């Protein structure tokens, strides 16, 4: 079976035990493992796929905890570099009445930002493997250059690249540097996952369809467009377009819901024996399976507190699909 390599940040999320408060008013937090690439890796493993975490983790107590969580969730940790340089990044989160979040980050000296190109071995990657990355670790650092090397290595062996911009503006010097960096990396990916909030920020185009079409530059073949509680759509470079209305759940905490969504999408995609040549055809042929599973994954995660701990198992996802949808044709 091919693998999904998840490249980027691992950190500790401090989730408030008190809801509906501003971050400055929260007095009690629960420690949970986090970081979007790590959330995606764990979701894929929970759904039965093979995922590999590709990052650098500090030799501190929080770093030990992160490695333990990855192993407990069956994520391959053989490509993780442990280091005395840097420390484990932290993120404090507050959750409002609608389940939406605000973040305060402490990761200027995070170990994952220090993963260098000479610590990557191209032999790790094979044809048909998937690479998934986000924008948080694309700030100016050794890790930014490492992303470029890993992407090049994937291209050389016939791997497929997935990019979720996952915009986190507090981590950037200014909005424009974040936007420009995302625009630099978008053409390097085969698959783009973007939310309805991120699309106008990234493209600066008001018309939704025009903005989506502007993403089809360079290697981009598939755009997955998420719209929160009302579902998601797939757009293909050949002009095809598919939609799914999503699933109705009582929202508790949206932390990790987008990561569970793309984890579900990639795990199902991985099972289809994809290649760079047949990617669009496979997505077109299996669009209902891909969108239903991804939307159900995100919805279930949003219905409970926390990110990784909240990620459902595959049977939970299938049960939600079967209870809210008619059998597939």
Backbone torsions as a table, in degrees:
resi	resn	phi	psi	omega
1	UNK	NA	138.6	175.2
2	UNK	-72.0	169.4	-173.2
3	UNK	-123.7	158.6	169.2
4	UNK	-108.5	117.5	175.7
5	UNK	-91.7	122.4	180.0
6	UNK	-106.0	113.2	-172.5
7	UNK	-105.1	128.0	173.9
8	UNK	140.1	-149.4	-167.1
9	UNK	-76.0	144.4	166.1
10	UNK	-127.8	137.7	-175.4
11	UNK	-156.8	177.7	176.2
12	UNK	-105.2	122.8	171.2
13	UNK	-91.8	129.6	170.8
14	UNK	-102.5	105.5	-174.6
15	UNK	-92.0	131.6	-177.5
16	UNK	-67.5	137.2	172.7
17	UNK	-80.3	-15.2	177.4
18	UNK	-109.4	124.3	179.6
19	UNK	-92.8	167.0	173.5
20	UNK	65.9	26.3	177.9
21	UNK	-123.6	150.0	171.0
22	UNK	-67.5	154.7	-176.0
23	UNK	-56.6	-39.1	-179.1
24	UNK	-65.6	-16.7	-178.2
25	UNK	-96.9	-11.9	-177.6
26	UNK	-76.5	133.5	-179.1
27	UNK	-113.0	-13.7	-177.4
28	UNK	-134.0	134.2	-178.5
29	UNK	-130.2	155.8	171.8
30	UNK	-111.5	131.5	178.8
31	UNK	-79.7	127.2	174.0
32	UNK	-137.8	151.5	175.7
33	UNK	-72.0	142.3	-177.2
34	UNK	-152.7	-162.6	-170.9
35	UNK	101.3	124.6	-172.8
36	UNK	-55.2	-47.8	179.8
37	UNK	-61.3	-36.0	177.9
38	UNK	-67.2	-42.5	177.0
39	UNK	-58.3	-42.5	-179.5
40	UNK	-65.8	-43.2	179.5
41	UNK	-59.1	-42.9	-179.1
42	UNK	-70.1	-39.9	177.4
43	UNK	-59.7	-44.9	-179.8
44	UNK	-61.0	-44.0	178.8
45	UNK	-63.6	-39.1	178.8
46	UNK	-64.9	-28.0	-179.7
47	UNK	-88.8	5.3	175.0
48	UNK	96.8	2.2	177.8
49	UNK	-88.8	170.4	177.5
50	UNK	-100.8	118.7	179.4
51	UNK	-123.1	148.3	-178.6
52	UNK	-127.0	128.2	175.6
53	UNK	-89.7	125.6	-176.5
54	UNK	-118.5	102.2	-174.1
55	UNK	-167.3	-178.7	171.3
56	UNK	-118.3	134.5	-177.1
57	UNK	-125.0	135.8	-177.4
58	UNK	-67.4	148.9	173.2
59	UNK	-83.8	63.2	173.8
60	UNK	-129.8	178.7	-175.2
61	UNK	-63.9	-39.5	177.6
62	UNK	-65.7	-36.9	176.9
63	UNK	-62.9	-41.7	176.2
64	UNK	-59.0	-42.4	179.8
65	UNK	-62.0	-42.5	-179.4
66	UNK	-63.6	-43.1	177.9
67	UNK	-63.2	-41.0	178.6
68	UNK	-60.8	-42.9	-179.7
69	UNK	-63.9	-42.4	178.4
70	UNK	-60.3	-46.8	-179.2
71	UNK	-64.7	-41.1	179.5
72	UNK	-61.5	-26.8	-178.9
73	UNK	-101.8	16.9	171.8
74	UNK	67.0	26.2	173.5
75	UNK	-86.4	136.4	178.1
76	UNK	-69.1	121.1	-178.6
77	UNK	-106.9	12.1	-173.9
78	UNK	-69.0	-17.8	-179.8
79	UNK	-100.9	11.2	177.8
80	UNK	-86.5	132.4	174.9
81	UNK	-98.2	124.4	173.6
82	UNK	-92.0	143.3	-172.4
83	UNK	-147.5	146.0	171.2
84	UNK	-85.0	-5.8	179.0
85	UNK	-89.1	127.0	179.3
86	UNK	83.7	-177.6	-177.6
87	UNK	-143.6	173.2	-179.5
88	UNK	-77.7	129.7	178.7
89	UNK	-70.7	151.8	-179.8
90	UNK	-125.8	148.0	174.7
91	UNK	-138.2	124.2	175.9
92	UNK	-99.9	134.3	-171.5
93	UNK	-123.7	139.2	168.0
94	UNK	-117.7	149.2	-175.7
95	UNK	-124.0	125.7	-178.9
96	UNK	-87.8	-173.3	-173.7
97	UNK	-64.0	-25.7	-179.5
98	UNK	-89.2	-2.3	-177.9
99	UNK	91.4	0.4	179.0
100	UNK	-80.5	156.5	-169.8
101	UNK	-117.9	154.8	167.2
102	UNK	-125.0	144.6	-173.5
103	UNK	-119.6	149.0	166.2
104	UNK	-131.3	117.2	-171.4
105	UNK	-103.0	145.9	172.8
106	UNK	-132.2	88.8	-174.4
107	UNK	-153.1	28.5	178.6
108	UNK	-65.8	-26.5	-179.6
109	UNK	-114.0	28.8	-175.6
110	UNK	-67.4	138.2	-176.9
111	UNK	-62.1	-35.0	-176.7
112	UNK	-62.2	-28.3	179.0
113	UNK	-69.1	-12.5	-175.1
114	UNK	-101.0	5.6	176.3
115	UNK	-65.8	123.1	-173.8
116	UNK	-104.3	163.2	-176.6
117	UNK	-63.1	-33.2	-177.0
118	UNK	-76.6	-2.4	176.1
119	UNK	-96.1	2.0	-179.7
120	UNK	-102.5	135.5	177.6
121	UNK	-113.7	116.9	-178.4
122	UNK	-59.2	-24.4	-178.8
123	UNK	-65.7	-14.0	178.8
124	UNK	-67.8	-25.8	-167.7
125	UNK	-103.8	145.5	-178.1
126	UNK	-133.0	160.6	176.1
127	UNK	-57.2	134.1	-179.7
128	UNK	90.2	-9.6	174.0
129	UNK	-71.3	158.5	176.7
130	UNK	-113.0	141.3	170.8
131	UNK	-113.6	130.7	176.1
132	UNK	-123.8	133.3	177.9
133	UNK	-145.5	164.9	-179.7
134	UNK	-127.4	-171.7	-173.3
135	UNK	-97.7	-13.6	-174.0
136	UNK	-57.7	-41.4	-178.5
137	UNK	-91.1	19.4	176.3
138	UNK	-98.8	6.0	172.4
139	UNK	-63.6	162.5	-177.0
140	UNK	-60.7	113.1	-174.4
141	UNK	-174.3	167.8	173.1
142	UNK	-57.0	-32.5	-178.1
143	UNK	-64.0	-31.6	177.9
144	UNK	-61.4	-46.3	178.3
145	UNK	-66.7	-31.6	177.4
146	UNK	-65.5	-37.0	175.1
147	UNK	-57.7	-44.4	-178.8
148	UNK	-62.5	-43.4	179.2
149	UNK	-63.3	-46.1	-178.3
150	UNK	-63.4	-41.4	177.3
151	UNK	-61.2	-44.6	177.7
152	UNK	-61.3	-40.9	178.6
153	UNK	-63.6	-39.2	177.8
154	UNK	-64.9	-43.0	178.1
155	UNK	-59.7	-39.5	-175.6
156	UNK	-66.0	-30.5	-177.6
157	UNK	-101.1	0.3	-179.7
158	UNK	85.7	28.8	175.5
159	UNK	-83.9	168.8	-178.0
160	UNK	-115.2	137.4	-172.2
161	UNK	-112.7	130.8	178.8
162	UNK	-119.5	135.7	-177.7
163	UNK	-130.8	122.3	171.8
164	UNK	-111.7	107.0	-177.2
165	UNK	-54.8	-38.4	172.0
166	UNK	46.1	60.8	-170.7
167	UNK	-63.0	127.3	175.0
168	UNK	-131.4	84.4	-171.7
169	UNK	-60.3	-31.8	179.8
170	UNK	-60.8	-16.0	-178.5
171	UNK	-89.0	-2.0	-174.9
172	UNK	-113.0	152.9	178.7
173	UNK	-59.9	-36.0	178.5
174	UNK	-161.0	166.1	-176.6
175	UNK	-62.0	-38.9	-174.9
176	UNK	-69.0	-35.6	178.0
177	UNK	-66.5	-35.6	175.1
178	UNK	-64.5	-49.4	-178.0
179	UNK	-62.2	-44.3	-178.5
180	UNK	-63.8	-40.5	179.6
181	UNK	-64.9	-43.8	177.6
182	UNK	-59.5	-43.7	179.6
183	UNK	-63.8	-32.4	177.3
184	UNK	-66.7	-36.1	-174.5
185	UNK	-91.8	-20.7	-178.8
186	UNK	-54.4	-46.7	-177.1
187	UNK	-67.3	-11.1	-178.6
188	UNK	-83.3	-11.3	-175.1
189	UNK	-100.8	152.8	171.8
190	UNK	-86.0	-34.9	-176.0
191	UNK	-123.4	129.7	176.3
192	UNK	-116.6	128.9	171.0
193	UNK	-109.8	122.3	-176.5
194	UNK	-139.5	142.9	-179.1
195	UNK	-93.4	165.5	-179.9
196	UNK	-66.2	-25.3	176.2
197	UNK	-77.3	-35.3	-176.1
198	UNK	-78.7	-31.1	-172.7
199	UNK	-56.8	-52.2	-179.3
200	UNK	-67.8	-31.2	177.2
201	UNK	-64.6	-44.8	-176.2
202	UNK	-71.0	-44.6	-171.4
203	UNK	-91.8	-24.1	-173.6
204	UNK	60.6	28.3	178.9
205	UNK	-116.5	125.2	-175.5
206	UNK	-75.3	-41.6	-178.4
207	UNK	-70.3	124.1	-173.0
208	UNK	-59.8	-48.5	-177.3
209	UNK	-65.1	-40.8	178.3
210	UNK	-63.8	-39.6	179.8
211	UNK	-64.3	-43.7	179.2
212	UNK	-63.1	-44.6	-179.0
213	UNK	-64.0	-28.9	-179.9
214	UNK	-68.3	-16.2	179.8
215	UNK	-76.2	-16.9	-176.6
216	UNK	-81.3	71.7	176.0
217	UNK	-120.6	153.5	176.3
218	UNK	60.9	-124.5	-175.5
219	UNK	-86.5	-3.6	-171.7
220	UNK	-64.8	124.1	179.3
221	UNK	-117.9	-27.5	-174.5
222	UNK	-133.7	128.8	172.4
223	UNK	-117.2	123.0	176.1
224	UNK	-104.6	118.3	-172.0
225	UNK	-112.8	114.7	-175.6
226	UNK	-100.5	141.7	-175.5
227	UNK	-129.1	35.6	175.4
228	UNK	62.9	-129.5	-173.6
229	UNK	-69.9	-12.7	-178.6
230	UNK	-100.2	12.7	170.3
231	UNK	103.9	-153.2	-174.6
232	UNK	-155.6	163.2	179.4
233	UNK	-132.9	155.7	171.6
234	UNK	-116.9	132.2	173.6
235	UNK	-118.7	133.7	179.1
236	UNK	-109.5	154.3	-178.3
237	UNK	-60.5	-28.5	-179.4
238	UNK	-79.6	2.2	176.7
239	UNK	101.2	-10.9	178.8
240	UNK	-67.9	152.2	-175.1
241	UNK	-147.4	131.3	-178.8
242	UNK	-133.4	145.8	-178.1
243	UNK	-129.8	154.9	171.9
244	UNK	-141.2	135.5	-171.0
245	UNK	-79.1	-8.7	179.4
246	UNK	86.1	-171.0	-175.2
247	UNK	-130.7	146.3	-177.2
248	UNK	-92.4	119.9	175.9
249	UNK	-140.0	161.1	172.7
250	UNK	-82.3	117.0	-174.9
251	UNK	-76.4	128.4	175.7
252	UNK	-107.1	-46.6	-175.3
253	UNK	-161.3	120.8	-177.0
254	UNK	-82.7	1.3	178.7
255	UNK	-56.4	122.4	177.2
256	UNK	82.4	-1.5	-177.7
257	UNK	-65.1	-41.9	178.1
258	UNK	-66.3	-34.6	177.7
259	UNK	-69.3	-40.2	176.4
260	UNK	-64.1	-37.5	177.5
261	UNK	-58.7	-55.0	-176.5
262	UNK	-71.5	-29.1	173.5
263	UNK	-62.4	-42.6	176.4
264	UNK	-64.4	-42.1	179.6
265	UNK	-62.0	-47.5	-176.8
266	UNK	-70.1	-35.8	179.4
267	UNK	-65.3	-40.5	176.7
268	UNK	-68.6	-39.2	178.9
269	UNK	-62.7	-39.2	-178.6
270	UNK	-62.3	-27.9	-177.5
271	UNK	-79.1	-3.1	-172.4
272	UNK	-99.0	8.8	179.2
273	UNK	56.7	54.3	-175.0
274	UNK	-83.5	159.9	172.9
275	UNK	-145.3	170.8	177.7
276	UNK	-62.5	-28.3	-178.1
277	UNK	-79.1	-33.8	-174.6
278	UNK	-106.9	8.6	-173.4
279	UNK	-55.1	-53.0	-177.7
280	UNK	-62.6	-41.2	-179.5
281	UNK	-64.0	-42.0	179.6
282	UNK	-66.7	-41.1	178.5
283	UNK	-65.6	-42.5	178.6
284	UNK	-61.8	-46.3	-177.3
285	UNK	-66.5	-31.4	-172.9
286	UNK	-117.9	25.9	-173.7
287	UNK	-60.1	-38.2	-178.3
288	UNK	-66.0	-46.2	178.2
289	UNK	-58.3	-45.7	-176.9
290	UNK	-65.0	-47.6	-177.0
291	UNK	-71.6	-41.9	178.9
292	UNK	-60.8	-47.4	-177.4
293	UNK	-65.7	-42.0	179.8
294	UNK	-65.0	-46.7	-179.7
295	UNK	-64.0	-41.3	178.3
296	UNK	-64.7	-37.5	178.1
297	UNK	-61.8	-48.3	179.6
298	UNK	-64.6	-40.9	-178.7
299	UNK	-64.4	-44.6	-179.9
300	UNK	-63.3	-39.6	179.5
301	UNK	-66.2	-37.6	178.9
302	UNK	-70.1	-16.5	-176.7
303	UNK	-84.6	-7.0	179.4
304	UNK	-132.7	165.0	-175.9
305	UNK	-81.2	142.1	174.8
306	UNK	95.1	171.8	-176.4
307	UNK	-104.5	-76.7	-174.9
308	UNK	-65.7	-47.2	-180.0
309	UNK	-61.5	-26.4	-177.3
310	UNK	-83.5	-15.7	-176.6
311	UNK	-60.2	124.5	-176.4
312	UNK	-76.9	162.8	171.7
313	UNK	-82.0	167.6	-175.4
314	UNK	-61.4	-39.0	-178.2
315	UNK	-65.9	-34.4	176.4
316	UNK	-62.1	-41.1	179.0
317	UNK	-64.2	-47.3	-179.9
318	UNK	-62.9	-35.3	178.4
319	UNK	-65.2	-41.3	177.9
320	UNK	-63.3	-42.7	178.6
321	UNK	-60.9	-44.2	-176.2
322	UNK	-69.4	-29.3	-178.3
323	UNK	-82.5	-25.5	-177.2
324	UNK	-107.7	-6.5	-178.4
325	UNK	-130.5	153.0	172.2
326	UNK	-72.6	157.4	178.8
327	UNK	-55.0	146.4	178.2
328	UNK	-65.5	144.9	176.3
329	UNK	-75.2	NA	NA
